[in-house]
Amino acid sequence: MIHKNWETSETIRELTCIHTDAKKYLVNRALTVGKTYALKNETEEFYFVVDNTGKVGGYYKEYFKE
């Protein structure tokens, strides 16, 4: 249940979105190219950031640079 505290947890680092060209999902509604996002958690494949909706969402690492 750790995911319930991600919005209020400490930010690990900041990431910048480099593209929103998704093959399968629409991410351009939640991410903006060039904008910096607060990283709350990460796994081997995903970053969990506070997106444009104000909530934590999981996105492939390919959309960001450190």
C-alpha positions as CSV (number, residue, x, y, z in Angstrom):
1,M,0.0,0.0,0.0
2,I,3.0,2.3,-0.3
3,H,1.5,3.8,-3.5
4,K,-1.1,5.6,-1.3
5,N,1.6,7.9,0.2
6,W,3.5,8.7,-3.0
7,E,1.8,12.1,-3.6
8,T,2.9,13.4,-0.2
9,S,6.3,11.6,-0.1
10,E,9.6,13.3,-0.6
11,T,10.7,13.8,-4.3
12,I,13.6,11.6,-5.3
13,R,14.7,13.9,-8.1
14,E,13.4,15.9,-11.0
15,L,12.9,14.5,-14.6
16,T,12.3,16.3,-17.8
17,C,9.9,15.0,-20.4
18,I,11.6,14.6,-23.8
19,H,8.7,13.3,-25.9
20,T,5.1,12.0,-25.8
21,D,5.2,9.8,-28.9
22,A,3.5,6.8,-27.5
23,K,2.7,3.8,-29.7
24,K,-0.1,2.3,-27.6
25,Y,-1.4,4.9,-25.0
26,L,-2.2,8.6,-25.0
27,V,0.4,10.3,-22.8
28,N,0.3,13.8,-24.3
29,R,-2.8,14.6,-22.1
30,A,-0.8,13.9,-18.9
31,L,2.8,14.9,-19.9
32,T,4.1,18.0,-21.6
33,V,7.4,18.0,-23.6
34,G,10.0,20.1,-21.9
35,K,8.3,20.2,-18.6
36,T,10.0,19.0,-15.4
37,Y,8.2,16.5,-13.2
38,A,8.8,15.3,-9.6
39,L,9.9,11.6,-9.4
40,K,8.2,9.8,-6.5
41,N,9.2,6.2,-7.2
42,E,10.8,4.1,-10.0
43,T,11.0,0.5,-11.0
44,E,13.2,-1.2,-13.6
45,E,10.8,-0.1,-16.4
46,F,8.7,2.8,-15.1
47,Y,9.0,6.2,-13.5
48,F,6.2,7.3,-11.2
49,V,5.8,11.1,-11.4
50,V,3.3,13.7,-10.5
51,D,1.9,14.5,-13.9
52,N,-0.3,17.3,-15.3
53,T,-3.4,15.9,-13.6
54,G,-1.8,16.5,-10.2
55,K,-1.8,12.8,-9.5
56,V,1.0,10.2,-9.6
57,G,1.2,8.2,-12.8
58,G,3.5,5.5,-14.1
59,Y,5.2,6.1,-17.4
60,Y,7.9,4.3,-19.4
61,K,11.4,5.6,-18.7
62,E,11.8,6.4,-22.5
63,Y,9.7,9.6,-22.1
64,F,12.2,11.3,-19.7
65,K,15.7,12.4,-19.2
66,E,17.4,13.1,-15.9
